[in-house]
């Protein structure tokens, strides 16, 4: 993933994570709130692992969405 420097001087990766950790990123905080609102309980707990998987595997958007939702469904079965 490409790195760029934000106005605050922090390096940002193209996945939205900053050098100071995932919990500091407002986009990821909003994503966690959305997931909780939708009742998707597994994904927020595993978000860092899911993002690492996505960076390594580089799936397309549909494949990533299916991967995440598949894990949620498997938890409920």
C-alpha positions as CSV (number, residue, x, y, z in Angstrom):
1,X,0.0,0.0,0.0
2,X,1.3,3.4,-0.8
3,X,2.3,5.8,2.0
4,X,1.7,9.5,2.1
5,X,2.2,12.2,4.7
6,X,-0.9,14.0,6.1
7,X,-1.0,17.6,7.0
8,X,-0.3,16.7,10.6
9,X,3.0,15.1,9.5
10,X,1.8,11.5,10.2
11,X,2.5,8.9,7.6
12,X,-0.7,7.4,6.3
13,X,-1.0,4.2,4.4
14,X,-3.5,3.9,1.5
15,X,-5.8,1.7,3.7
16,X,-6.6,4.6,6.0
17,X,-4.4,3.5,8.9
18,X,-2.0,5.9,10.5
19,X,1.4,5.4,12.0
20,X,-0.2,5.9,15.5
21,X,-2.6,3.0,15.2
22,X,-5.9,2.0,13.8
23,X,-8.0,3.3,16.7
24,X,-7.0,6.9,15.9
25,X,-8.4,6.9,12.3
26,X,-11.8,8.7,12.1
27,X,-12.8,6.6,9.1
28,X,-12.2,3.4,10.9
29,X,-14.0,4.7,14.0
30,X,-17.0,5.5,11.8
31,X,-16.8,2.0,10.2
32,X,-16.8,0.4,13.6
33,X,-19.9,2.4,14.6
34,X,-21.7,1.4,11.4
35,X,-20.8,-2.3,11.9
36,X,-22.1,-2.1,15.5
37,X,-25.3,-0.4,14.3
38,X,-25.9,-3.2,11.8
39,X,-25.4,-5.8,14.5
40,X,-22.2,-7.2,12.9
41,X,-20.4,-8.3,16.0
42,X,-17.5,-10.4,14.7
43,X,-16.1,-7.8,12.2
44,X,-15.4,-5.0,14.7
45,X,-13.6,-7.4,17.0
46,X,-11.5,-8.6,14.1
47,X,-11.1,-5.4,12.1
48,X,-7.3,-5.2,12.3
49,X,-7.0,-8.9,11.1
50,X,-9.5,-8.3,8.3
51,X,-7.6,-5.2,7.1
52,X,-4.3,-7.2,7.2
53,X,-5.9,-10.0,5.2
54,X,-7.2,-7.5,2.6
55,X,-3.8,-5.8,2.3
56,X,-2.1,-9.2,1.8
57,X,-4.7,-10.8,-0.5
58,X,-5.8,-7.6,-2.3
59,X,-9.3,-8.9,-3.1
60,X,-11.7,-6.9,-5.2
61,X,-14.4,-4.9,-3.4
62,X,-17.0,-7.6,-3.9
63,X,-14.7,-10.4,-2.8
64,X,-13.8,-8.4,0.4
65,X,-17.4,-7.8,1.2
66,X,-18.2,-11.5,0.7
67,X,-15.3,-12.5,2.9
68,X,-16.4,-10.2,5.7
69,X,-20.1,-11.1,5.5
70,X,-19.2,-14.8,5.2
71,X,-17.3,-14.7,8.5
72,X,-20.3,-13.0,10.1
73,X,-22.7,-15.6,8.8
74,X,-20.4,-18.5,9.9
75,X,-20.5,-17.1,13.5
76,X,-24.3,-17.3,13.6
77,X,-24.6,-20.8,12.2
